[in-house]
Amino acid sequence: MFSFTHVLAFLALLWVVALGCHRYYNRPFPPSPPGHWFFGHTFHIPAYKPWAKFIEWGRSTAGPLYILWVARNPVIILNDFQVADDLFNKQRAAFSTRPPRVMASLCGFDRGLTFLPPGRSFKKTRRYLHEALNVRAIQACESMQMTEAQTYALRLLESSENVQDESRMLYSAMLISFSLGYRPPNLSDSIIAHSDRVAKDAALILTTGKFWVEFFPFVRHLPVAFLGSQVARCVRDFKADLEELITESSRITQAALDHPEIPASFCSKILREVKSQDYVETKELVDYASLSMYAGAVDTTIASVDTFLVAMMLNPDIQLKAQKELDNVLGSGRLPIHADRTSLPYVEAILTEVLRWNPPVPLTSRKLASDVDYSDYILPGGASVVANIWAMNHDPELFSDPQEFQPERFIGPTGREAIRLVHQATFGFGIRVCPGQHFATSSLWIVIATLLVTFTISTVPGEHNEPGLDCEEGALIRVLPYKCTLKPRSQAIVDALKRCSESSAAAQSK
């Protein structure tokens, strides 16, 4: 019987053999920071905030493009927006695949959009999401987003002690209503619990250096029991979480299909129109598109709301300036609507600065399909290519004083181009740009505007610790718990929120 030690010894042997198997190149690789003579940088990449280490290495190698060696496999780091644009956008065919994740394959997550390679399933899933989430399509969602933002503010009026829980309820309600046509009543609802577990599992799978099996892709063909107790336990738990979520989602979708009078959701609309012979395949694609939507949107938008609240606590002058703009446009006692967005450039600048200051997805990666010449270097085919979004959004050449929260950088003659750069970096490059970016920015804008109109946001009296943006380990930003004070700005706004809530409740009861 083979032991875990035998497996590691076998892997080490293969690794040694691989040392002499590199192809010949007539041009040099990009520079590389110092690493171990044998292990390279394998054990030097931290699981917590690896983007910070990538910035540090970039500075030490005096360039925005460099190469790491992880288990003898090349990993190319891009810390510069222009380099990422040159490669991911202008040579997108070579950078269209994500690096395969062993854990995703072992757990069944590889059918989600984030992990799908280019091909028929990828194209169909992208098409479904684009048709549902493009700029024109999301206009139909604006009323729902506005209602949820107002409900969120009303709940915070009653209690601001659990802001992050209320934010989770806000975006869980938005995404599940949109994708499944079901609005969960509270955070204890089973569909939220299942969705949150799968989202956390996916974030861990994407975390650089979290699981040792990612360094040896061929181990996916070995029995799971050979991969160690920790990996085996995670595979078992992650698979169970995924199966439970798909079962629960299918139950909700089927209920909608059985009752044609229920308004169509993302899932039910597609399945109502599909031909019977294509139903099974389409059902699987839709199931995974729906869970990809939740996993990719809820935690990222919650992180942006957390970032906004922390920024307002730290910068009361910025908050006051935005509130003056809102008051001038809206007058007294009126809540914002999406049609006001173009009249509120400073609020728009705050939204963009939130995305720049603390990008919810700090890293994104690709698998290089073939050798690519760039500048004076050769980028070897098969390499993983990691774009450091955090570094791009904090590049002092593009954004002066990048550690400071300064919405003014997006106002004036250069503001529009600066906004484009932030949105491009934050929502991705090439064919894998985030399909939900318009839904995300639309929902985030109405939430920010509603909170600014309703509350004065400040630190809790007596708290000695300044609020900050510490985050959990993982591929996505999850801001650690914090406290804030939300004081209503006027009784007129409170009354307006209550009237909107009553109108919404009356409409739903009809």
HELIX and SHEET records of a PDB file:
HELIX    1   1 PHE A    4  ALA A   18  1                                  15    
HELIX    2   2 PRO A   50  SER A   60  1                                  11    
HELIX    3   3 PHE A   81  ALA A   84  1                                   4    
HELIX    4   4 ASP A   85  ASN A   89  3                                   5    
HELIX    5   5 ARG A   92  PHE A   95  5                                   4    
HELIX    6   6 VAL A  102  CYS A  107  1                                   6    
HELIX    7   7 PHE A  109  ARG A  111  5                                   3    
HELIX    8   8 ARG A  120  LEU A  133  1                                  14    
HELIX    9   9 ALA A  137  CYS A  141  5                                   5    
HELIX   10  10 GLU A  142  GLU A  158  1                                  17    
HELIX   11  11 VAL A  163  LEU A  180  1                                  18    
HELIX   12  12 SER A  190  LEU A  206  1                                  17    
HELIX   13  13 TRP A  212  PHE A  215  5                                   4    
HELIX   14  14 PRO A  217  HIS A  221  5                                   5    
HELIX   15  15 VAL A  224  LEU A  227  5                                   4    
HELIX   16  16 SER A  229  ASP A  258  1                                  30    
HELIX   17  17 PHE A  266  GLU A  273  1                                   8    
HELIX   18  18 SER A  276  ASP A  278  5                                   3    
HELIX   19  19 TYR A  279  LEU A  314  1                                  36    
HELIX   20  20 PRO A  316  LEU A  330  1                                  15    
HELIX   21  21 HIS A  338  SER A  343  5                                   6    
HELIX   22  22 PRO A  345  TRP A  357  1                                  13    
HELIX   23  23 ILE A  389  ASN A  393  1                                   5    
HELIX   24  24 PRO A  407  PHE A  410  5                                   4    
HELIX   25  25 GLY A  415  PHE A  427  1                                  13    
HELIX   26  26 GLY A  430  ARG A  432  5                                   3    
HELIX   27  27 GLN A  437  THR A  454  1                                  18    
HELIX   28  28 GLN A  491  SER A  509  1                                  19    
SHEET    1   A 4 LEU A  65  VAL A  70  0                                        
SHEET    2   A 4 ASN A  73  LEU A  78 -1                                        
SHEET    3   A 4 SER A 384  ASN A 388  1                                        
SHEET    4   A 4 LEU A 363  LYS A 367 -1                                        
SHEET    1   B 2 VAL A 372  TYR A 374  0                                        
SHEET    2   B 2 TYR A 377  LEU A 379 -1                                        
SHEET    1   C 2 PHE A 455  SER A 458  0                                        
SHEET    2   C 2 THR A 485  PRO A 488 -1                                        
END                                                                             
